[in-house]
Amino acid sequence: MADMAGLSVSIYGRVQGVYFRYFVRNIARNLGLKGYVRNLASGDAVEIKAEGQKPQLDRLLEQLKIGPPGAWVKRVEIDWSGYTGQFDNFGIRY
């Protein structure tokens, strides 16, 4: 498990109402990651918590910086952490 890690990301910009959460969920599941994505109450941000293999997390991060069609990513805040194994799958939280 040496290459396992955790990642917390906050994405700011036009990221709500453009299917950003579904975009993230689909990519994360395809990469075999676990965690969640949710809209923040501010209305201009999405929060992602993900765990898995570091190369897969790096690939997710690349896609988060782009977003789905219709999104406009203004700022990305990234915080790396250790792997905890607390998630069973990757889902959308409301």
Backbone as numpy.savetxt, mean C-alpha at the origin, in Angstrom:
# Nx Ny Nz CAx CAy CAz Cx Cy Cz
13.65 -15.99 6.78 12.84 -14.79 6.78 13.69 -13.52 6.78
14.93 -13.64 6.42 15.81 -12.48 6.45 15.36 -11.38 5.50
14.67 -11.74 4.43 14.24 -10.72 3.47 12.79 -10.29 3.67
12.23 -10.61 4.84 10.86 -10.21 5.15 10.89 -8.85 5.83
9.88 -8.01 5.50 9.84 -6.66 6.07 8.40 -6.16 6.15
8.25 -5.04 6.80 6.96 -4.35 6.89 7.10 -2.97 6.28
6.00 -2.47 5.78 6.01 -1.18 5.10 4.73 -0.43 5.43
4.87 0.82 5.85 3.73 1.72 6.07 3.89 2.88 5.10
2.84 3.15 4.33 2.92 4.21 3.33 1.67 5.07 3.42
1.85 6.37 3.35 0.74 7.31 3.21 0.93 8.00 1.86
-0.12 7.95 1.05 -0.09 8.54 -0.28 -1.04 9.74 -0.28
-0.54 10.89 -0.71 -1.34 12.12 -0.75 -1.52 12.58 -2.18
-2.65 13.21 -2.43 -2.97 13.73 -3.76 -4.42 13.41 -4.10
-4.69 13.22 -5.38 -6.03 12.77 -5.79 -6.00 11.25 -5.79
-6.28 10.68 -4.61 -6.16 9.23 -4.42 -7.43 8.60 -3.87
-8.45 9.42 -3.65 -9.74 8.88 -3.23 -10.75 9.12 -4.35
-11.61 8.13 -4.57 -12.61 8.24 -5.62 -12.06 7.88 -6.99
-10.87 7.28 -7.04 -10.26 6.90 -8.32 -9.85 5.42 -8.31
-10.48 4.64 -7.43 -10.23 3.18 -7.31 -8.81 2.86 -6.84
-8.21 3.77 -6.09 -6.85 3.56 -5.60 -6.78 2.35 -4.68
-7.76 2.20 -3.78 -7.72 1.08 -2.84 -7.78 -0.26 -3.56
-8.62 -0.36 -4.57 -8.74 -1.62 -5.33 -7.47 -1.89 -6.12
-6.89 -0.83 -6.67 -5.62 -0.90 -7.38 -4.54 -1.49 -6.47
-4.44 -0.95 -5.25 -3.44 -1.41 -4.29 -3.71 -2.85 -3.88
-4.97 -3.15 -3.56 -5.30 -4.51 -3.13 -4.93 -5.54 -4.19
-5.27 -5.26 -5.44 -4.99 -6.22 -6.51 -3.49 -6.43 -6.70
-2.73 -5.36 -6.70 -1.28 -5.50 -6.86 -0.67 -6.24 -5.68
-1.06 -5.87 -4.46 -0.50 -6.50 -3.27 -0.81 -8.00 -3.24
-2.03 -8.37 -3.59 -2.38 -9.79 -3.61 -1.58 -10.53 -4.68
-1.42 -9.93 -5.84 -0.63 -10.56 -6.91 0.83 -10.74 -6.50
1.33 -9.86 -5.65 2.71 -9.94 -5.18 2.86 -10.84 -3.95
1.74 -11.37 -3.44 1.79 -12.25 -2.28 1.99 -11.52 -0.97
1.62 -10.24 -0.92 1.78 -9.44 0.29 0.54 -9.53 1.17
0.70 -9.18 2.42 -0.40 -9.17 3.38 -0.46 -7.81 4.06
-1.68 -7.39 4.41 -1.85 -6.10 5.07 -3.18 -5.49 4.69
-3.21 -4.16 4.55 -4.46 -3.48 4.20 -4.20 -2.12 3.58
-5.25 -1.60 2.96 -5.25 -0.24 2.43 -6.56 0.40 2.90
-6.51 1.70 3.20 -7.74 2.41 3.59 -7.61 3.89 3.27
-8.76 4.50 3.04 -8.81 5.95 2.88 -8.66 6.60 4.24
-8.00 7.75 4.28 -7.92 8.51 5.52 -9.02 9.57 5.53
-9.46 9.93 6.71 -10.59 10.85 6.86 -10.33 12.22 6.26
-9.07 12.58 6.06 -8.75 13.89 5.50 -9.29 14.06 4.08
-9.54 12.95 3.39 -10.09 13.00 2.04 -9.05 13.13 0.95
-7.78 13.32 1.32 -6.73 13.49 0.31 -5.59 12.50 0.47
-5.85 11.41 1.22 -4.77 10.46 1.47 -5.29 9.03 1.61
-4.38 8.11 1.31 -4.63 6.68 1.46 -3.49 6.12 2.30
-3.81 5.20 3.22 -2.80 4.56 4.06 -2.68 3.10 3.65
-1.44 2.63 3.54 -1.17 1.24 3.21 -0.24 0.66 4.26
-0.59 -0.50 4.79 0.29 -1.28 5.65 0.46 -2.61 4.94
1.70 -2.99 4.68 1.96 -4.23 3.96 3.16 -4.95 4.56
3.11 -6.27 4.48 4.22 -7.11 4.93 4.47 -8.20 3.90
5.72 -8.60 3.83 6.09 -9.68 2.93 7.56 -9.60 2.57
7.92 -10.22 1.47 9.30 -10.21 1.02 9.68 -8.82 0.54
10.86 -8.36 0.93 11.30 -7.00 0.61 11.26 -6.69 -0.89
11.71 -7.59 -1.76 11.64 -7.27 -3.20 10.21 -7.04 -3.68
9.26 -7.77 -3.11 7.85 -7.60 -3.48 7.32 -6.27 -2.94
7.73 -5.90 -1.76 7.34 -4.60 -1.19 7.90 -3.46 -2.03
9.13 -3.62 -2.51 9.72 -2.61 -3.39 8.91 -2.47 -4.67
8.44 -3.58 -5.21 7.63 -3.53 -6.44 6.29 -2.84 -6.17
5.68 -3.13 -5.01 4.44 -2.45 -4.64 4.69 -0.94 -4.55
5.75 -0.55 -3.90 6.07 0.85 -3.71 6.23 1.58 -5.04
6.84 0.94 -6.02 6.98 1.53 -7.35 5.61 1.85 -7.94
4.66 0.92 -7.79 3.32 1.12 -8.34 2.54 2.17 -7.56
2.76 2.24 -6.25 2.06 3.23 -5.43 2.42 4.64 -5.85
3.64 4.84 -6.28 4.09 6.17 -6.68 3.44 6.61 -7.99
2.90 5.66 -8.74 2.24 5.96 -10.02 0.72 6.03 -9.82
0.16 5.01 -9.20 -1.28 4.95 -8.97 -2.05 4.51 -10.20
-3.35 4.33 -10.05 -4.20 3.92 -11.16 -4.51 5.11 -12.08
-5.08 4.84 -13.26 -5.51 5.96 -14.12 -6.50 6.83 -13.36
-6.37 8.12 -13.48 -7.25 9.05 -12.79 -6.69 9.56 -11.48
-5.69 8.87 -10.94 -5.07 9.31 -9.69 -3.95 10.30 -9.98
-3.66 11.13 -8.99 -2.52 12.04 -9.07 -1.81 11.96 -7.73
-0.64 11.35 -7.72 0.13 11.18 -6.49 1.01 12.41 -6.30
0.73 13.11 -5.21 1.47 14.35 -4.90 2.64 14.07 -3.97
2.42 13.26 -2.95 3.45 13.00 -1.94 3.32 11.57 -1.43
4.47 10.94 -1.17 4.50 9.58 -0.64 5.37 9.58 0.61
4.79 9.16 1.73 5.56 9.04 2.98 5.75 7.55 3.27
7.00 7.15 3.47 7.35 5.73 3.60 8.01 5.48 4.94
7.62 4.39 5.59 8.23 3.98 6.85 8.43 2.47 6.82
9.68 2.03 6.78 10.00 0.60 6.80 10.03 0.11 8.24
9.65 -1.14 8.44 9.68 -1.75 9.76 9.97 -3.24 9.63
10.04 -3.89 10.75 10.26 -5.33 10.76 8.98 -6.08 10.43
9.14 -7.32 10.03 8.02 -8.20 9.73 7.39 -8.68 11.04
6.05 -8.57 11.15 5.37 -9.01 12.37 4.50 -10.25 12.16
4.06 -10.50 10.94 3.19 -11.64 10.66 1.78 -11.45 11.17
1.36 -10.21 11.40 0.05 -9.95 12.01 -1.12 -10.03 11.02
-0.86 -10.07 9.73 -1.93 -10.07 8.75 -2.10 -11.44 8.09
-3.37 -11.80 7.81 -3.67 -13.08 7.17 -3.78 -12.96 5.65
-4.14 -11.76 5.19 -4.33 -11.53 3.75 -4.15 -10.04 3.49
-4.47 -9.60 2.27 -4.43 -8.18 1.99 -5.83 -7.73 1.65
-6.35 -6.76 2.40 -7.72 -6.32 2.19 -7.88 -4.82 2.24
-9.11 -4.41 1.98 -9.49 -3.01 2.05 -10.20 -2.79 3.38
-9.79 -1.78 4.11 -10.47 -1.42 5.36 -11.29 -0.16 5.11
-12.42 -0.11 5.79 -13.33 1.03 5.65 -13.45 1.79 6.95
